[in-house]
Amino acid sequence: MKKIIFSLLVAALLASCSSDNLYQDPTNGLSTSTAVQTKSNVGMVLTGAYDQTGHYYYMTIGQIALDDMGDDEMLSNGAFGFSPYKWNQYTYDYTQYARINDGWWSSYCSYLWRKAYTAIDQCNLIIENADNLPNGCEDYLAQAHGLRGWNFLNLYHLFCPAYLNKTLGGDNGKGLFLRLASASSDKSTVVPRSDLKASLQQIIDDLTYAYEHCTSTSNYYINKKSAALFLARTYLEMGNYQKASEFAEVAASNTFDGSNLMSQQEYQSGFMTANSEWLWGFKFDEESTNIYASIPSFYHAATAMDANSTFGTANYGKQVPGEKVDNRVAYLNENAVDYVVGYSTIRFAKSFTDIFKKDENGIWTDCRALFPFYIDSKDGYFTAKFNNRSTLGVADYPMARIAEAYLIEAEAKFKLGDAATGLRVLNALQIKRNGSVSATINIDEIWKERRRELYGEGFALTDLKRLNMPLHREGDDQWSSTKDLPADSPRMMFPIPDDELDYNPYYKNSTEDYNKGQNDYWAR
């Protein structure tokens, strides 16, 4: 009952404080005095920001898109027993519009944008009242900065060119709409698009505040260690390898011997419960799960096609028995292990599964090769990486893991000319996962290891952009009409939604103005 009452209070605050209209009249918002009157109220506003961040219109769609717009992850086309109902097929196919063109899935940008900026608005409400917060709200304020910083960083990944992009990036590249005032303030929330320099500096400023002031150690919220990892991630995006290394070392407690990483058994346990390697895990319980629209709903079907075909056996990763597709789906219904089906439409290309270590008998030994079976060779592999704790969608989702700190440290040290240290750190991760151990270090080795370690966690597209790599999808199982794009392609992002540009006075008055605010591929 206590949780229900708490949820109703949060809903009331959100209902009065946020709106689909980004330009709402401030008088329609939650009064400042009410929002910051008590520590409990401040906590509820912060909870609202987390709630918006975890909404399926934003986290589910966005995290999946950041992977299925890369080389390795794909969507079933619906011909092999599991219908995607068009969820994320348009992002996988690089068919996205600035306004709805063919169903809501053709313009995810509007939904991502709205939820992200609603979360940011909640954070702004706390931050702009820093001097008026009740006693005991210092960590709430630090989390608000950290969560705003994460949301701005996520919007950068989704809507901006990489800072290191040789054609579109750099200080003057098109950045974020830096809304730093809440709809309840007397300041305007109507802002122009900033450049990448200002955008990344704002992200650094927010995350630095969180790093310096967070006191909670719970890994279900932004904390000092997760803020440090996000700083390392941001500095890596900027090519500031010294700072990236510095904060990666903080995030990993300067320990890169594998002792602070998940065991192989933990890695294979379904990524459903935050553990000591997770610096921040987003918690979805029975009351907050998105159920069919949850991340596990799209990734998970089963951990093995039957009890005799588990990881390490000869039949793991083989085709499900049956003469036809319907027979194979029926086989899973009757025999699959941990069979919990939502949409279950995420697949991985065979070309990706081939980069994981196998023994002399062709059996995967790398504990991360969680590809238990496939229905048809043209449909790609199912994955067992993300499971459910009890019912569909009840699971934690990794937002920050120490393994990423290893990968950042390895890349940063390599870029700084300390290849020996970079290789040692990379090898420590590989050995812990029983993977292939690199004899030398270079960007391709690091990139492959990032793909093995972080698939399904929202890094595929961002890595392509940051490393100036082309999109290249191999194999007959990749059905998308977009199989190749050059490294500097302006398509490797979402369009700015017309909902923003049609109402923003900086961009609504002419085609020329519109194009200044829009990403280049969608210019009119």
N, C-alpha and C positions, 0 to 999 in steps of 0.2 A: 504493500500500500504506500509505503514511504516513497518508493521509486516512482510509482504512478503519479503521486501528487507532485513530486519534483519535476517529472516530465511535463505535466500540465502547466506548471509555472514557467518552464522553459518555453513551451509552445506559446503561452500568453505573451511572454517577452518578445519572442520572434515575430509573432503576428503583429505586434504594435511597432516593432522596430525595423522590419524589413519588408521589402515589396519587390515584385518583379520589375517595377519601374525604378530604374536607377536614379531618376531625377525627381523623386517624390518630394513633396513639400516637407521641410524639416518639422513643421508643426504637427505633421501626422505621425512622427516617430515617437518612440518612448522618451519621456522626459528625462533629462540628464539627472535630475535630483532623484528620481525613482531608480534609475539604472545603477547609480553608485551609492545609494543610501546605506546599504548594508553589505557586509562581506558576502552574505548569501546571495544577494542580487547580482553582485559582480561575478560571483562564481557561475550563476545561471546564464549570464550573458556570454561568458567564456564557453560554457557548455554548448550554448547555441552556435558559437563559431565552430566548435569541433563537429557538431551535428551537421552543419551545412557542408563542412569539408568532407565528411564521410558519406554524403548523399550519393545515391547511385547515379543521378544525373551528372555527377562530377567525378567522384572517385572511381566508381566502377567503369564508366565510359572512358574517362581520361586515362586511367592506368592501363587499361586494355589497349586503348588507341596508341599509347606511347610504345607498346610492344608490337601490335599487329601492323604498324606502319614501318616496321623494320624488316630485316631479311628473313627471320626465322619463324616467327609466330604467324599463324594464319587462322582463318575461320572456315569451318565446314561450309560447303556450298548448299547444304540441305538435301543432297541427293543420297545420303548414306545413313539414313535412319534417325538423324538428329537435326531438327529444324532450328535454324538460328532466328527465324522470324525477323530477319534483316538486322538484328542487333550487331553493330560493329562491322558488318560487311562493307559498309560504305567507307569506313576509315581504312580497312584493309585494302580496299580497291582504290584508295586515294580519290574518292568521289565525294567531296564535301562542298557545300555551298554557303554563302554568306547569309542566306535566308532559306527557309524550307522550300524545297523544290519537288521532292518526291517522298513525302512522309517525313516525320520528325527526325528519323535517323539520317536524313540527307543533310542536316544542318545541326550537328551536335554542338557547334560553336556557341550557339545561343544558350544552351543549357549549361554547358561548362562555365561560360562567362557569368551567367546569372548567379549560380551557386557560389562560385569563387568570390565574387564581389560582395555577396551577402555575408559570407564568412569574414571577409576583410572589414566590412562595415561594423560587424560585431566587435572585432578587435579594435577598430578605431574608436568605438564608443568608450572602451576602457582606457586606451592610450591617451586620448585627448583630455581625459579627466584624471590624469595621473596625480595631480596635486590635490585632488579632492577625494581620493579613495580612502575608505575606512582603514584603520589599522589592521594589519595581517593580510593585506592584499598584494604584497610585494611580489610574491611568486605568480599570482594571477596576472599582474602587469607584465612580468617577464615572459610568461607563456603567451600572452596576447601579442607581444612583439615577435616571438618565435613563430607563432602560427601565421601571423601576417607575412612574415618573411618567407615561410614555406609556401604559402599560397602565391605570393608574387613570383617565387622561383618556379613554381609549377606552371603558372601562366606564361612565364618566359619560355619554358620548355615546350608548351603547347602552341603558343601564338607568335613567337619571335624567332628570327634567325639566330644561329649561334654567334656569340661574340667573336669567336675565332674564325667564322666563315669569311673566306677571302674576298667574296663578292658582296655579300649583304650585311656583314657584321661590322665590327669595330665600334669605336666610341659613338659614331654618328648613325649607326644602324637603328632601325625602327624598334623601339622598346615597348614599355608598358604604359598603361593608363594608371598613373600613380595616385589613386584616391586615398588620401591620408586623413580625411575628415569624415565623420559619420553623417548619416542623413538626419540625425537629431541635433547636429551642431548648427551654428549660424554661419558656417563656412560652406562654400559651394562644393558639391561633389562632381561638378562638371569640369573636367580637366582635359587638356590636350594630351596627345601621345608623347611620352618622353623618349629620349634617345637611350641606347643601350648603356651608355656610361652612367647616366643618372639612375637608370633602372637597377643595374647591378649594385650600384653604391647604396641604394635604398635597401636592397636585400641584405647586403653586408651589414648595414647599420642596424637593421632589425634583429638579425641573427646574433650580432655581437652583443646587443643589449640582453638578449635571452641567455647567451653564453655567460655573461658577466653577472647576471642577477637571478637566474633560476636556482631555486633551493630544493625543489622536490627531486627525489631520485626515482620516482615511479616511472617505469618504462611504458606506461599507458598514456603519457602526456609528454609534451615537449619538455626536455630537461637540459641540463648543461652539456651532457655528452652528445645527445642528438643534435643540439644546436651546433656543437663543434663539428660534427660530421657534415651538417648542411653547409657550414662555412667552408670546410674542405672541398665539398662538392662545387660550391660556387666559385671558389678561387681556382679550381681545376678548369671550370668553364672559361675563366678569364685568362688562363695561361699563366697565372701567378703560382708557379710550382713550389716556391719556397713557403708561401702561406698555406698552400694546399697540404704540403707535407706536415707543417707545424700543427695544423688542426686535425689532420688524420692521426697524428701521434697522440693528441689529447683524447680523441674519440676511442682509440684502442688502448689507452693507458700506457702508451709507448711499449706495448707488448706485441711482437710480431713473430712469435714462435709457434703459433697455432693453439696455444693453451686456452685462449679466450674465445675460440670458435666452437660452434656446435659440433658434437660428435657425428659420425656417419649415421648412427641410429636416429639422432635428433633431426638431422637434415631430412631423413626419409619419413618422419613422423607426421607429415601433412601440413606443415606451416600453419597450424591452427591455434597454437598457444605460444604467446611470447615467452622467450627464455632469456638466459643471461647474455646471449650474443645480440639480442634485439635491443637497440637503444630506444626505439619507439615502435610500439605495435598498436595499430588502431583496433580497438576492441568492438566487436559486434556481438552482442548477446541476444537473448531471446526477445528483448524489448526493442532493440535497435537494429536488428538484422534486416537487410533488404530482401531476404528470402530468394525468390527467383532472380531478382536483379542484383544479387550479391556477387562478389568476385568468385567464390568457390562454385557458385551455380554455373558459371561459364567454363571454368577450368576442370572441375572434377566430374568423373563418372564412377571410377573404381580404381583401386590400387593394384588389381590384377584381374585377368579375365577368368581365372579359376584358382583354386587353392594349390594346384600343382604348377602354377606359372608365375610365381612371385619373383621378386628381384633376385638375381643370381642364378636362376634356373635357365635351362636351354630354351624354354618357351616364352620367356619374358621378352616383350617387344615383338612378338610374332602376330600374324593375322588371326583374328578370332575365327574359330571353326564354323563352318556352315557353307552350304552351296551358294546361297544368295544373301544379300544384305539383310533381309528380314530374318533369316535363320540365324545370322550372326548376332543381331540385336537380341533375339530371343535367347540365344546362348548366354549372353551377358545377364539378362534378366534372371536366369535360372542359376548361374554359376559364379558370377563376378564377386570378388571380395570387396567389402566396403562399398557396396553399390548404392550410391545416393545420387540421383539424377536431377539436375535442374535443367538448364539449357544444354550444358555439356557440349559446347560447340567450338571451344578453342582447340586448335590442333598445332602440331609442330612439324615442320618440313623434314623429310628424311635427310636432306643435306645437313641440317642442324644436328640431328641425332648422331650423325657420323663423326662429329668432332669430339665425342666423348670416348674415353679409353675403354678398350675391350681386351679380354685375354686371348690366348691362342685359339680358344674354341669359339671366339666371336661373341662372348658373353660380356656385357658391360660390367666393369669393375668400379668405375667412377660413380660414387654414391649419388651424384646429382642427375644421373641419366634416368630420370623417372618417366619413362615412356613405355607403359606396360603392354600396349597392344594397339592395333589399328583395325578398322573395319574393312578398308579397301586401300590399296596403294595410292590411289588418287585423292584420298581424303586426308592423309597425314596422320600423325601419331597423337593419341590421347596422352595427357600428362597426369601424373599422380602427385604433383608437387603441392597442390593446395586442396586440403580436405576440409571437412566440417567436424566440429567437436561433437555435436549431437544431432540436431536437425539442420536442414539446409540453410546455409548462410551464417550459422553461428560459428564464428571463427575470428581469430585475430589476423590482421594483415600487416606484413612487415613494411614499415615506413623508413627505417634506418637500422642497418646491421653493421656489426664490426667488420664483417668480411669486406664490405665496401671500403672501409678504411685501409685494409690491406691493399686493395686494388689501386686506390688513390695514392697510397704511399709508394707502391711499386712504380707507378707511372711517373709520379713527381720526381722520385729519385733518379729514374732513368733520364728524364728531361733535364735534370740538374747536373747530369754527367756522372752520377754515382751508380753505374750499372750493376756493380757487385751487390750493393745493398738492395737495389730494386729487384734483382734476381732472387736474392735470399728471401725476401718477403713474399714474392710471387710463389716460389717453391714451397714455402711453409703452408700456404693456402692449398696448393695442389696436393701436397702430401697428406694433409688433413682430410681431404676429400677422396683420397685414393685415385687421383686423376693422373693424367700424363704430366710428367715433370719436365719443364722447359730447360734445355741446356744453355740457351742464350735468351736474352731479353731484347725485345723490340716492340714497337707499337702493335704489330699484328698479333704477337703472343699475348700481350696484355688485353687486347680487344677480344680475342678468343676466350680468354679466361673470364672476362667480364660477362660474356655471353653465357658461358657454362654456369657461372655462379648466380647471376642475377636475372635469368629469364623469368618473365612473368611479373617482374617487380617494377616495370616502367622505365627501363633504361635503353632499350634498343634504338629508338629513334634519336634520343638525345645523344647517344654515343656516335651514331652516324654523323650527326650535325657537328658535334664538337670536334671529331677527328677528321672532318672534311672527307668523309668516305661516301662513295656512291651507294645508292640502293641497288642490290643485286640479288634477285630471288631465283634460286635454282630448283629444277625438278618439275615433273609433270603434276605433282600434287599442289603446286602453286597456281591456283586458277585465276588469280587477279589479272586484269588487263594491264596493270602497272607492275611490270617486273623489273624495270631498270629506270633509274633516274641519276643524273649527274650529281657530283658531290655538292655543287653550289645551287641545287634546284630550289626555286622559291616555293615549291609544292610541299616541302618537308615541314609543314606547320598547318595550323588551322587558319581560316579567314577570320578577320575581325567581324563579329556579327553585325548585320545591317541594323539590328535593334539598337546598337550603340551609335553607329555613324549617322543614321537617319535622324537622330534626335540630338546629337551632340552639336552645339552651335559652332564648334570649331571646324566641323566637317560636313554639315548638312546643306550648305548653300550652293555648292557647285560640284561638278564632276571632278574638277581639279582639287578641290578641298577634300572630297571623298577619297581620292586616290592617295592623298598625303597620309590619311589615317589608316588606309587599308593595306594589307600585305600585297606585294606586287602581283602575284599570280591572279588575284581576284580584282585587280583594278578595272575600272569601267572604260 
